[in-house]
């Protein structure tokens, strides 16, 4: 149930009409950087959150 060839071509054509040929690479680069930053943030967040939870529970015990 993914995007087929016809749908991909249609999406690309609409993007070209909306943004023009010169903006497409810039938009792709920005999107890639955003995804990369999001993934890096997700890797570090659980570790930080777990540390904060442990600190709070240690303070309550004292």
N, CA, C and O atoms as a MOPAC input file, in Angstrom:
PM7 MOZYME 1SCF
protein

 N      0.82200 1    -1.16900 1     0.00000 1
 C      0.00000 1     0.00000 1     0.00000 1
 C      0.87500 1     1.24600 1     0.00000 1
 O      0.55900 1     2.23500 1     0.66000 1
 N      1.95600 1     1.19300 1    -0.72900 1
 C      2.84300 1     2.33900 1    -0.83900 1
 C      2.47200 1     3.21100 1    -2.02600 1
 O      1.43500 1     3.02500 1    -2.66300 1
 N      3.33100 1     4.14700 1    -2.29900 1
 C      3.12000 1     5.04800 1    -3.42900 1
 C      3.64300 1     4.36700 1    -4.68700 1
 O      4.79200 1     3.92800 1    -4.73500 1
 N      2.80100 1     4.28500 1    -5.69200 1
 C      3.18800 1     3.66700 1    -6.95300 1
 C      3.86800 1     4.67500 1    -7.87000 1
 O      4.02500 1     5.84500 1    -7.52000 1
 N      4.26100 1     4.21400 1    -9.02600 1
 C      4.96400 1     5.05700 1    -9.99400 1
 C      4.09300 1     6.21800 1   -10.45400 1
 O      4.56200 1     7.35400 1   -10.53000 1
 N      2.84700 1     5.94600 1   -10.75500 1
 C      1.94200 1     6.98700 1   -11.23500 1
 C      1.73500 1     8.06900 1   -10.17200 1
 O      1.75800 1     9.26100 1   -10.48000 1
 N      1.53500 1     7.65000 1    -8.93000 1
 C      1.34200 1     8.61400 1    -7.85300 1
 C      2.60900 1     9.43300 1    -7.62500 1
 O      2.53600 1    10.63800 1    -7.38300 1
 N      3.76100 1     8.78500 1    -7.70200 1
 C      5.03400 1     9.48700 1    -7.52800 1
 C      5.25200 1    10.54700 1    -8.59400 1
 O      5.70700 1    11.65100 1    -8.29600 1
 N      4.93200 1    10.21600 1    -9.82700 1
 C      5.07000 1    11.18100 1   -10.92500 1
 C      4.10200 1    12.34700 1   -10.72100 1
 O      4.46900 1    13.50200 1   -10.93600 1
 N      2.88800 1    12.05500 1   -10.31200 1
 C      1.89400 1    13.09800 1   -10.07600 1
 C      2.34100 1    14.03300 1    -8.95300 1
 O      2.21900 1    15.25100 1    -9.08000 1
 N      2.84800 1    13.48600 1    -7.87600 1
 C      3.33800 1    14.29600 1    -6.75800 1
 C      4.51100 1    15.16300 1    -7.20200 1
 O      4.57700 1    16.34100 1    -6.84900 1
 N      5.43200 1    14.59800 1    -7.96700 1
 C      6.58000 1    15.36300 1    -8.46200 1
 C      6.13400 1    16.50400 1    -9.37200 1
 O      6.67200 1    17.60900 1    -9.29400 1
 N      5.15600 1    16.24300 1   -10.23200 1
 C      4.66000 1    17.28000 1   -11.14200 1
 C      4.00000 1    18.41800 1   -10.36200 1
 O      4.19700 1    19.58900 1   -10.68800 1
 N      3.23300 1    18.08800 1    -9.35400 1
 C      2.58800 1    19.11900 1    -8.53400 1
 C      3.64000 1    19.93700 1    -7.78300 1
 O      3.52600 1    21.15900 1    -7.68400 1
 N      4.65700 1    19.26700 1    -7.25700 1
 C      5.72500 1    19.97100 1    -6.54700 1
 C      6.46700 1    20.92100 1    -7.47900 1
 O      6.81600 1    22.03200 1    -7.08100 1
 N      6.71100 1    20.49600 1    -8.71200 1
 C      7.38500 1    21.35900 1    -9.68800 1
 C      6.52900 1    22.58700 1    -9.99600 1
 O      7.05500 1    23.69200 1   -10.13200 1
 N      5.23000 1    22.40100 1   -10.10500 1
 C      4.34100 1    23.53200 1   -10.37500 1
 C      4.28400 1    24.50700 1    -9.20200 1
 O      4.27100 1    25.72200 1    -9.39900 1
 N      4.24900 1    23.97700 1    -7.99600 1
 C      4.13200 1    24.83300 1    -6.81700 1
 C      5.42900 1    25.56600 1    -6.48200 1
 O      5.40600 1    26.75700 1    -6.17100 1
 N      6.55100 1    24.86600 1    -6.54200 1
 C      7.80200 1    25.41900 1    -6.04700 1
 C      8.79200 1    25.82100 1    -7.14000 1
 O      9.68900 1    26.62300 1    -6.88300 1
 N      8.65300 1    25.29400 1    -8.32500 1
 C      9.61700 1    25.58400 1    -9.37700 1
 C     10.83200 1    24.68400 1    -9.26900 1
 O     11.09800 1    24.10300 1    -8.21700 1
 N     11.55800 1    24.57700 1   -10.35500 1
 C     12.70200 1    23.66700 1   -10.41600 1
 C     13.86600 1    24.04700 1    -9.52800 1
 O     14.59900 1    23.17000 1    -9.07100 1
 N     14.05800 1    25.33700 1    -9.26800 1
 C     15.21300 1    25.77600 1    -8.48800 1
 C     15.03600 1    25.55600 1    -6.99100 1
 O     16.02500 1    25.37700 1    -6.28000 1
 N     13.82000 1    25.56600 1    -6.50300 1
 C     13.57300 1    25.42600 1    -5.06900 1
 C     13.51500 1    23.97600 1    -4.60000 1
 O     13.69300 1    23.70800 1    -3.41100 1
 N     13.27000 1    23.04400 1    -5.50600 1
 C     13.11700 1    21.63300 1    -5.12400 1
 C     14.36500 1    21.09300 1    -4.41100 1
 O     14.22400 1    20.48600 1    -3.34900 1
 N     15.58700 1    21.28600 1    -4.94800 1
 C     16.76700 1    20.76600 1    -4.22300 1
 C     16.93400 1    21.38800 1    -2.83600 1
 O     17.32200 1    20.70700 1    -1.88700 1
 N     16.64100 1    22.67700 1    -2.72700 1
 C     16.75300 1    23.35500 1    -1.44000 1
 C     15.73800 1    22.78800 1    -0.44300 1
 O     16.06700 1    22.57100 1     0.72300 1
 N     14.52300 1    22.55100 1    -0.89600 1
 C     13.50600 1    21.97100 1    -0.02700 1
 C     13.88400 1    20.55800 1     0.41000 1
 O     13.68200 1    20.18200 1     1.56400 1
 N     14.43300 1    19.78100 1    -0.51800 1
 C     14.86600 1    18.42800 1    -0.18500 1
 C     15.98300 1    18.42100 1     0.84200 1
 O     15.98900 1    17.60500 1     1.76400 1
 N     16.92800 1    19.33700 1     0.67400 1
 C     18.04900 1    19.42600 1     1.60600 1
 C     17.55100 1    19.82900 1     3.00100 1
 O     17.97600 1    19.26200 1     4.00800 1
 N     16.65800 1    20.80300 1     3.04700 1
 C     16.11000 1    21.25300 1     4.32200 1
 C     15.31900 1    20.13800 1     5.00100 1
 O     15.42400 1    19.94200 1     6.21200 1
 N     14.53500 1    19.41600 1     4.22100 1
 C     13.76800 1    18.29700 1     4.77100 1
 C     14.69800 1    17.21800 1     5.31600 1
 O     14.45400 1    16.67700 1     6.39500 1
 N     15.75900 1    16.90200 1     4.58000 1
 C     16.72100 1    15.90400 1     5.04000 1
 C     17.40600 1    16.30700 1     6.33500 1
 O     17.58600 1    15.48400 1     7.23200 1
 N     17.79000 1    17.58000 1     6.43200 1
 C     18.42600 1    18.06100 1     7.65700 1
 C     17.45100 1    18.01200 1     8.83800 1
 O     17.83700 1    17.69200 1     9.96300 1
 N     16.20100 1    18.32900 1     8.56800 1
 C     15.19100 1    18.28400 1     9.63000 1
 C     14.97800 1    16.86700 1    10.13900 1
 O     14.88700 1    16.64000 1    11.34500 1
 N     14.90000 1    15.92600 1     9.22300 1
 C     14.71600 1    14.52500 1     9.62200 1
 C     15.91600 1    14.02700 1    10.40600 1
 O     15.76600 1    13.32300 1    11.40400 1
 N     17.11500 1    14.39700 1     9.95200 1
 C     18.33800 1    13.99200 1    10.63900 1
 C     18.36800 1    14.55500 1    12.06700 1
 O     18.69500 1    13.84100 1    13.01600 1
 N     18.02700 1    15.82700 1    12.20800 1
 C     17.98900 1    16.44500 1    13.52800 1
 C     16.95900 1    15.80500 1    14.43800 1
 O     17.20600 1    15.61900 1    15.62900 1
 N     15.80300 1    15.46600 1    13.87900 1
 C     14.75900 1    14.81000 1    14.66300 1
 C     15.22400 1    13.45200 1    15.16000 1
 O     15.01000 1    13.10600 1    16.32200 1
 N     15.86200 1    12.67800 1    14.28300 1
 C     16.34600 1    11.35300 1    14.67600 1
 C     17.42000 1    11.45300 1    15.75800 1
 O     17.43400 1    10.65500 1    16.69500 1
 N     18.31800 1    12.43000 1    15.63300 1
 C     19.35400 1    12.60600 1    16.65100 1
 C     18.72700 1    13.00500 1    17.98200 1
 O     19.15300 1    12.53700 1    19.03800 1
 N     17.72600 1    13.86100 1    17.93300 1
 C     17.03500 1    14.26700 1    19.14900 1
 C     16.32900 1    13.10300 1    19.81900 1
 O     16.29400 1    13.01800 1    21.04700 1
 N     15.77300 1    12.21400 1    19.02900 1
 C     15.08400 1    11.05000 1    19.58600 1
 C     16.06500 1    10.08200 1    20.23000 1
 O     15.71200 1     9.39800 1    21.19000 1
 N     17.27900 1    10.01200 1    19.72400 1
 C     18.28200 1     9.12200 1    20.32400 1
 C     18.68500 1     9.61200 1    21.70600 1
 O     18.90300 1     8.80100 1    22.60700 1
 N     18.78800 1    10.91300 1    21.88700 1
 C     19.29500 1    11.46700 1    23.13400 1
 C     18.20700 1    11.71900 1    24.16200 1
 O     18.49700 1    11.73200 1    25.35800 1
 N     16.99500 1    11.91600 1    23.75000 1
 C     15.90900 1    12.27000 1    24.66900 1
 C     15.61400 1    11.21500 1    25.72500 1
 O     15.53600 1    11.56900 1    26.90100 1
 N     15.44500 1     9.94900 1    25.38200 1
 C     15.10900 1     8.97000 1    26.42400 1
 C     16.16800 1     8.88100 1    27.52200 1
 O     15.83600 1     8.71900 1    28.69600 1
 N     17.42600 1     8.98700 1    27.14300 1
 C     18.49300 1     8.90500 1    28.13100 1
 C     18.41200 1    10.07600 1    29.10700 1
 O     18.54800 1     9.88700 1    30.31600 1
 N     18.19000 1    11.28300 1    28.59000 1
 C     18.07500 1    12.45600 1    29.44800 1
 C     16.84300 1    12.36100 1    30.33900 1
 O     16.91100 1    12.68900 1    31.52300 1
 N     15.74200 1    11.92500 1    29.79400 1
 C     14.51000 1    11.81000 1    30.56500 1
 C     14.66300 1    10.78900 1    31.68300 1
 O     14.18200 1    11.00500 1    32.79500 1
 N     15.32400 1     9.69000 1    31.39300 1
 C     15.53700 1     8.66000 1    32.41400 1
 C     16.40800 1     9.20700 1    33.54000 1
 O     16.15300 1     8.91600 1    34.70800 1
 N     17.42600 1     9.99000 1    33.21200 1
 C     18.28000 1    10.58200 1    34.23500 1
 C     17.49000 1    11.53300 1    35.11900 1
 O     17.67500 1    11.54100 1    36.33600 1
 N     16.60600 1    12.34200 1    34.52300 1
 C     15.80500 1    13.28200 1    35.29800 1
 C     14.84900 1    12.54500 1    36.22000 1
 O     14.64000 1    12.96400 1    37.35800 1
 N     14.27200 1    11.46400 1    35.74700 1
 C     13.35000 1    10.68100 1    36.57400 1
 C     14.08500 1    10.07900 1    37.75400 1
 O     13.57200 1    10.08300 1    38.87300 1
 N     15.29300 1     9.55800 1    37.51700 1
 C     16.08600 1     8.97800 1    38.60100 1
 C     16.44900 1    10.03400 1    39.63300 1
 O     16.41000 1     9.76100 1    40.83300 1
 N     16.80300 1    11.24500 1    39.18400 1
 C     17.15600 1    12.31000 1    40.10900 1
 C     15.96300 1    12.67700 1    40.98600 1
 O     16.12500 1    12.89100 1    42.18700 1
 N     14.77600 1    12.75200 1    40.40400 1
 C     13.57800 1    13.09900 1    41.16600 1
 C     13.26100 1    12.02700 1    42.19700 1
 O     12.89300 1    12.34600 1    43.32700 1
 N     13.39800 1    10.75400 1    41.82100 1
 C     13.08900 1     9.68200 1    42.76000 1
 C     14.12800 1     9.64100 1    43.88800 1
 O     13.78500 1     9.30500 1    45.02100 1
 N     15.39900 1     9.98000 1    43.59400 1
 C     16.42000 1    10.01300 1    44.63200 1
 C     16.14000 1    11.13600 1    45.62500 1
 O     16.36700 1    10.96400 1    46.82300 1
 N     15.65000 1    12.28400 1    45.14900 1
 C     15.34600 1    13.40800 1    46.03200 1
 C     14.17300 1    13.08100 1    46.94200 1
 O     14.15200 1    13.49800 1    48.10000 1
 N     13.18700 1    12.33200 1    46.42400 1
 C     12.02500 1    11.99100 1    47.21500 1
 C     12.40300 1    11.03400 1    48.34300 1
 O     11.82700 1    11.09800 1    49.43000 1
 N     13.36400 1    10.15000 1    48.09400 1
 C     13.79500 1     9.17500 1    49.09800 1
 C     14.55400 1     9.83500 1    50.24100 1
 O     14.55000 1     9.33600 1    51.36600 1
 N     15.20300 1    10.95200 1    49.95200 1
 C     16.03100 1    11.62100 1    50.97700 1
 C     15.23100 1    12.31900 1    52.02900 1
 O     15.80100 1    12.91600 1    52.94300 1

